[in-house]
Amino acid sequence: MIMERFHRFVIWLLLVLLSLPAEAQLQLSACQEKARANYPLIRQLDLIEKTAEYNISNANKGYLPQLSITAIEGYLISGLPAFVPGASTDNGTFKFIGLGQLSQTIWDGGATRTQKDIVHSSTDVERAGIEVTLYSIRERVNQLFFGILMVNEQINQMKLVKGNLQRNLKKIEQSAENGLAYKSDADEVRVEIIKVDQRTDEFVFTRKAYVIMLSLMMSEPLQEDVQLERPPMEEPGTTVTITRPELTLYEYQRQLAQQQDKQSKVGYMPKIGLLAVGIRLAPGTKLGAGSLESLSIAGLNLSWNTSGLYRNGNTRQITQINLQRIQNQQETFLFNTNLQLAQVQQDLEKQKSILGKDSEILRLRSSIRNAYELKYQNGICSVNDLVAAVNAESEAGSNKSLHELQLLMSIYQYKNVSGN
């Protein structure tokens, strides 16, 4: 009964362990997103949005009633015009004059709407500029991510080399004990094993440095032995559309230039509103038997400043020049980007051609190493020849792994350059 319960417990424990999720590997996309979210510049996006909200609110307040009050206490040098018979001008006296004006805009010629459009366009330009800078983080993350993957391959290759050397060392030691080999041969192999350990240490510390930099960019603690998931090797198509954030920036810059051109047109449009004016005099001005102490006026107000008409032609020319400059910047960017894509595409073709021969080279090097092991066992070659064959096989394996990762890195560089 006790053994049966124990067996049930063991089975249950195994099922629980098998149901536990395996340690998740870190993906390239997750690294890019976390590095972007951690970059200090991204906080400006919220600040830009808040600034736009306040600017829009200020623009909307242009239709609120505007109150203007002016108070004057001074010496009246020349009196008010005596437009009524019997009115006194009261020259040479002190007077208090109060002026109050209340205006309500009915139609401002589209100034408020244009101002809000400019705020929206300016916000879009600033936001797009931030996105252009944030996009460059992807390349930096890619370099660290693929750098770690390359170092991993080098470390794995060193493990294979060390395993081959240790396996041959055991055979040499056995032969030396039987008097069929020199002890110095074993020492030669031990030296090579130590060299492999040295190179492994170099790769380990290089990997550690890459992991630390990636951790800082992500603002997330990463274990020294963190596992990275190799991205899928999805080659780009023959026709790729460039979708970089710079193109969005150029489009928003054009919209801003057009909105600014509309603002110049609004400047010479007439404005219509309601106006109420009140005047207070103390002491008042005598008008025969009575006196004038206050005056109130209310009605429609029409204002029209035509000075903008004289500058309209030049303003429109300046707008066209700005649009042409933006178009030239975009064309220059696309020209340089297409050149870069063509260069990366040639690298892809070269790496695929080289990689196609790596498998055959590695197969032949493995066959040669096996042959040298047999030759050494039969006393036909020296231990140095055997070590050289092992190292040559290791180099072939390293080159194959390196070329695979270089091809993968070039594919993602192509995607990053094109914005896809």
Buried (B, 14 or more C-beta within 10 A) or exposed (E): EEEEEEEEEEEEEEEEEEEEEEEEEBBBEBBBBBBBEBBEEBEBBEEBEEBBEEBBEEBEEBBEEBEEEEEEEEEBEEBBEEEEEEBBBBEEEEBEBBBBBBBEBEEBBBBBBBBBBBBBBBBBBBBBBBBBEBBEBBEBBBBBBBBBBBBBBBBBBBEBBBEBBEEBBEBBBEBBEEEEBBEEBBEBBBEBBEBBEEBBEBBBEBBBBBBEBBBEBBEBEBEEEBEBBBBEEEEBEEEBEBEBBBBBBBBBBBBBBBBBBBBBBBBBBEBBBBBBBBBBBEEBBBBEEEBBEEEEEEEEBEEEEEEBEEEBEEBEEBBEEBBEEBEEBBEEBBEEBBEBBEEBBEBBEBBEEBBEEBEEBBEEBBEBBEEBBEBBBEEEBBBEEBBBBBBBBBBBBBBBBBBBBBBBBBBBBBBBBBBE
